[in-house]
Amino acid sequence: MTNSAPQANNYRKLALVTSGQLSSDGAGVKLTRLIGNSELSMLDPFLLLDVFQSDKPQDYSGGFPSHPHRGFETVTYMLAGRMRHKDNAGNEGVISANGVQWMTAGRGIIHSEMPEQESGLLKGFQLWVNLPKKHKMTTPHYQEFAADKITVEKRSDGGEIRVISGSTNNNATGAVVNNYVKPTYLHVTLPANASFEQNIAKADNTFIYMISGHLCIGDSTEKLDKNQLGILTEGTSVKVVTNTATSFLLVSAMPLNEPLARSGPFVMNSKAEIIQAYSDLQNNRF
């Protein structure tokens, strides 16, 4: 009989580090575009990642007036402030600090996202997640959860993991259910001199966005600093080590590996489907 030693974890490493590009969207909302720009057009299935953060009302007061979407999902996660959303199906609500809205636009929706404040800090993220071809025309729906409905795993070192989707290594599971790309979306807060590990499906595409502090990736000295996005290599586990108090997003999902056609607010699989989307919008079929 032979004894086989357990395999070491295949820790992911840094493949790309970016600080994104300053941009604006909606009615002049200032933001940083980390995915969906000239440097990083997408990270399948992630189409776009924006970070908005300002305590100057002129940077966000215009908000995002009514606009259409088709063929993908939008994920809004707030850290500070309040955003009100409305759509053409009569849905309406407010997302505030540590709350999330996971909207499946599917076959088409027209909605607005407007700041529910005239002063103070507005800070959050919007992530676009592609839908597979066979589900692009699904019925639009929402998964929306206030802060007190988000699973929080408390760590023995004083840190915490806010689980939006997926599960931690300790089986804390997020409220958002998504069987299209099986995403993991974690907001991790760690003290100084801490270590954190998260198992990830080997085929997933994965990124870390640094909200504050800095950390080292895997067993190396590769470092990510505040406001940086790190794209990770293939592997079965993510490991980070801190020497300062640190907060970051860890997001991962299964790539679709399908043809992509995108134009503004529409993401489909062919040019013909994009043309059809514009026709449907103009003829009030959303």
Stockholm file with secondary structure:
# STOCKHOLM 1.0

chainA/1-286         MTNSAPQANNYRKLALVTSGQLSSDGAGVKLTRLIGNSELSMLDPFLLLDVFQSDKPQDYSGGFPSHPHRGFETVTYMLAGRMRHKDNAGNEGVISANGVQWMTAGRGIIHSEMPEQESGLLKGFQLWVNLPKKHKMTTPHYQEFAADKITVEKRSDGGEIRVISGSTNNNATGAVVNNYVKPTYLHVTLPANASFEQNIAKADNTFIYMISGHLCIGDSTEKLDKNQLGILTEGTSVKVVTNTATSFLLVSAMPLNEPLARSGPFVMNSKAEIIQAYSDLQNNRF
#=GR chainA/1-286 SS CCCCCCCCCCBCCEEEEECCEEEEETTTEEEEEEESSSSCCCBTTEEEEEEEEESCGGGTTTCEEEEEEBSEEEEEEEEESEEEEEETTSCEEEEETTCEEEEECTTCEEEEEEESCSSSCEEEEEEEEECCGGGTTSCCEEEEECGGGSEEEECTTSCEEEEEESBCTTCCBCSBCCTTTCCEEEEEEECTTCEEEEECCTTCEEEEEEEESEEEETTSCCEEETTCEEEECSCSEEEEEESSCEEEEEEEECCCCCCCEEETTEEESSHHHHHHHHHHHHTTCC
#=GC SS_cons         CCCCCCCCCCBCCEEEEECCEEEEETTTEEEEEEESSSSCCCBTTEEEEEEEEESCGGGTTTCEEEEEEBSEEEEEEEEESEEEEEETTSCEEEEETTCEEEEECTTCEEEEEEESCSSSCEEEEEEEEECCGGGTTSCCEEEEECGGGSEEEECTTSCEEEEEESBCTTCCBCSBCCTTTCCEEEEEEECTTCEEEEECCTTCEEEEEEEESEEEETTSCCEEETTCEEEECSCSEEEEEESSCEEEEEEEECCCCCCCEEETTEEESSHHHHHHHHHHHHTTCC
//
